[in-house]
Structures are given as structure tokens and as C-alpha cells.
Amino acid sequence: MGPRTGTCLVVGASSGIGLALARRLALSGRKVAMLARRERELAAQAATTNDVLGRQAAFAYAHDAADLDAVESLFARIEQDLGPVDEVHFVAGVMPDVAIDEFDLGKDRQQVQVNMLGCIAWGNAAARRFLARKAGCFVGVSSVAGDRGRVGRPVYNASKAGMDCYLEALRNRLWRHGVQVTTIRPGFVETPMTAGLKLKGAIPADKAAELILRARDRRKAVAYVPGKWRLIMTVIKLIPSFLFRRLSI
């Protein structure tokens, strides 16, 4: 595989894993389009990254991942501004608090629209371009939560499972044309979204970003981050349904 020289695009880049990825990509010498909904925070993070580098490598673009209709025109604008995009990381996600007896369609719709449909919108826009160029890399940051339907956050789990299935299908369509699609399933990571959850053994966001880029470089189809989660989730997936429903995991 030759050197990566095109523009990178990171959706969900104002904090957490997305910000850590954007910084690492910029430090590697790439131009990075940083996308997120919080415009002021995003601009500040891009400016900080550029100050550290002593040059402009990070470029802020305000974008709400729930705004699916904006994706195609924004992708075109970024390529017009920064040149062809050859790598996309979709990291945007929402996980609202949900009570055990709560069934809130508004929260459910938001999770499906951002987590799953947002990934599909950016995946489709990237796929059209990458297919025509016979090259490119799309990395979708999903979650181990998509491996089973848990009682705590049913639609968060479902949105991640839908994201995983879409990414697998996209990979199966594009691999023979030289396009890479990698699914990342993080376990516990220290991010603003998980703040306050007291997740034992959570890794820093920058460590997660390091492992994600390692999986990218190894052209992994699916990677658990960190790797121990593959074994953990294999065991959890083997638990029979009649027993799993009695557990609080």
C-alpha cells in the first residue's frame, strides 16, 4: 500500500475519539477536515491543533450528523477546498440516558438518525467517490453495544447493530474495487459521552485512536478496541437468550 496523501475527513471531531483521530491524522502530515455540530468548540480544537503543528492542517466544518441532506454538498465543498478525500472516519454518535421503564420515540429517532443513518449518508457519499477512483478508506466507529440487545439502551444497541450490518455490506460491495471499509467496535473508552458511567478499565480516547489507525493500516475488516473485547463479546454472544435476558450486562 502506497503512502496516504489525500485529505482525511472526520465526522464527530470536536471531542473524544474523533478529536483524537483528527489530531493524530494531522500530526502524520495529512490535511484533516474536522466536522462536528458544536461550531465554537470545533473551531477552537482545530486552532489548537494547528498551533501545535505550526501550520494549518486541521480545517473546521460545522455539521450536525443528523442533517442527512447536507452530506453530499458538504462532501463536495470539502473536496473543493482541500482536494480529494481518500479517507473518512465516521465517529459521530449519541447515547442519551434512558430509564429502564422509558420508551421515548424522540430519543430513539435521534439515535437512529445520528448513529446509523448518519453513517449511511457519509458512507454512501464516500463510496460513490471511492468506487470511481478505485481507492479510498472508510472507517466506521461503532460499538460493542451492537453485538447484543441489552435492557439498558435498546435503540442505542440497535443503531450500532444496524451500522455494523451496513458497513459489512459496504465492505462486501467495495473490496474488489480496491476500497477499504473497516468497522471499529470500541469497548470502554473515556469520552464525554461516557463521562459519569464509571466504566472499569476504560482506555483514554487517544489510545483508542492509536488502535483504530493501527487497524486501518492492517486493513482489518472488523477490529475490537482494545482487542480483549473480541473475547469478551464472543463469550457474551454465546450466552443463550433465555439466560441473557436475566442478566444485567
N, C-alpha and C positions, 0 to 999 in steps of 0.2 A: 504494500500500500504506500503510495507516494505521500509527500508532505501535505498537511492540511493548510490551505492558504486562503480559502474563501471566507466570507462573512459568517459569523455564528449568530443565531437568534435564540434568545432565552425568554420564554413566556413564564412570568411569575418570578421576576428577578429583583424585587425590592427587598427581600429578606430571605432568611432560611437557606434551604438547599439551592434555590435558584440564584440567589445573590452569590453564594459561594462558588457555584459553577461559573457564573459570569466573570467573577474575579479571576478564577484560575484560567479561563479561556483567554482573557485579556492579557494576563501575565505570560501566556505562552506565545504572545505575539499576534493574536488574532484580533480583528475588528469584531466587536460584540454589540448587537442591538439588544438592549435591555428593555423588556416590556413588563409593565405592571399597572395596576389600577391606581395606586396611590402616587400621584404625579410628583408631589413635592418630595416625598421620601425617595422615590426612584431617581429624581434628578440629583439629589444630594449624594446618593450612593454612587451614581455614575461619576460625579465630580470627584468624589474621594478616590475612586479607582484611578481616574486619570491623573490626579495629583500624585499618587504613589508611583505611577509609571513615568511621570514626567512627559507624557504625550497623550493625545486623545485616541483612546482605543475603545472606550465604552460610550455608547450613544443611547440616550433615554427616549423611549416612545410610550406615551401614556396609552394604556389599553386595558379594558375590562374583558376578561376571558369569557364572560357571559354574553358579550356582544359578538355573536357569531357572524353577523352580516358584515362586520368591519374587517374581517380577517383578510379577505382576498385583496382589497385595496391597500391595506396596511402592509401586507407582504410585498406588493408591487412597489410601494413607496420606499420601503427599506432597501430593496434591491436598487432602486433608482438612486438613493442617497449613498449607499455603501458598497454597491457592487453585488454580484451574485452570491446568494446564500447557499452554502453547501452543508450546513449543519444546524439542526433545530432541536432544542431541548424544551419539551413541554413539562413544566414543573408546577403550574398553577393548580391550586386546589382549595376547597373549603370544607370544613368539618365542624358545623355548628353543634353546640350542646343539644342533646336530645334526651329527655326524660324517658324512663323505661315504659311509661304509660302514655307517651306522646306520639301522635301521628299527624305531623304538620306538613301538609302538602306544599306550603310555601318554602320551607326548609328543604324538602325533598327535591322540589323543582330546581332550586338554586344549586344543589349538589350535582344533580344530573347535568344541568346546563354548563356548569363550570368544569367539573371533573371529567365527564365523559364527552359531552358534545363539544366542549372547548378543544379537547384533544383531537377529536374527529375533524373539526374545522381546520385546525392548523396542520394536522396530518394530511388531509386532502390537498390543501394548498401547497404543501411541500411536495407531496407525491407527484402532482402534475408537473412540477418543475424538475424534480429529480429524475423522473421517468424520461422526460425529453432529453435530459443531459446524460443519462445512463450513469449517474453518480449522485452521491449525497448520503447523508446520515440523519435519521430521525430517532431521537431518544425520548421515550415517554416515561416519566417518573410516576409510577402507580403506587401500590402499597401491598404489604402482606395482608391487609384487611380484605382484599378482594378474593382471597383463597377460600373463605367460608362465610356463610351468612350468620353473623353474630347478633345477639339480642340487643347490644348496646346502641349500634348505629346501622340499622338495616340498609338505608339508602346510600350511606357512605360506602358500605361494603359493596352494594350492587353497582354503584357508579364506577368503582375501581375494577370490579369484575368485568363490566362492560368495556371499560378502557382496555383491559388486558386482551379480551377477545378481539377487539378491533385491531390492536397492534399486531396480534398474531396473524390476522387475515391480511393486513397491510404488508407485513413481512413476507408472507407466502406469495403475494402478488408481485413484489418488487425485487426479491433477492436475485432472480435470474437476470435482472437488468442492471446489476451492479449497485443496487441501492441497499443500504443497511438500515434495518429497523431494530432497535434494542429496547426491550422492556425492562425497567428497573423496578424492583419491589423492595422498597426500604422497610426495615423493621423500625425500632425505636430510634428516633433522631431528635436532637434538641433544636426545636424551631419555635417561632412564635405561635404556630398552630397547636403545638403540643405542650406549650407552657402551662404549668399547673396540673398536669396529668400524673406527675410522679412516676415516670417510666423508668424502671430499674434497668440499668445497663445501656441507656441511650447514648449514642455517639454524637459528637459535635457535627454540625452541618458541613463544616469544611472537610471532615474526614469522609462523610458521605459523598461529597463532591469528588474527592480524590478517587474513591472506589467506583463511582459512576464513570469517570473518564477512563479508568483502567478497563472497565467492562466494554466501553466504547472502542478502545484501542485493540482489545482482543476480539472484537466483532461478535460479542455474545448476543445470542437471541434473547435470553432471559437471565437476569442476574439479581440475586438477593443481596441486599446491602444492610449490614455486613453479611458475609457468606454463611454464618451459622444459622441464619434464618431459613435457609433451604431445608436443613434437617428439622428445625423446629416445626416448620409448616408442613413438611412431609408427615410428621407424626400427627399433627392436628388434623390434617386431611384424612388420615386413616381412621379417626375416631368415628364409629358408627353414628348415624343421625339420631337414633333413639337415645344414645348416651350423650351426644354433643349438646342436645337441647337442655340437658340438666346441668350443664357446666356454665360457669361464668368466665369464659376465656374469649 
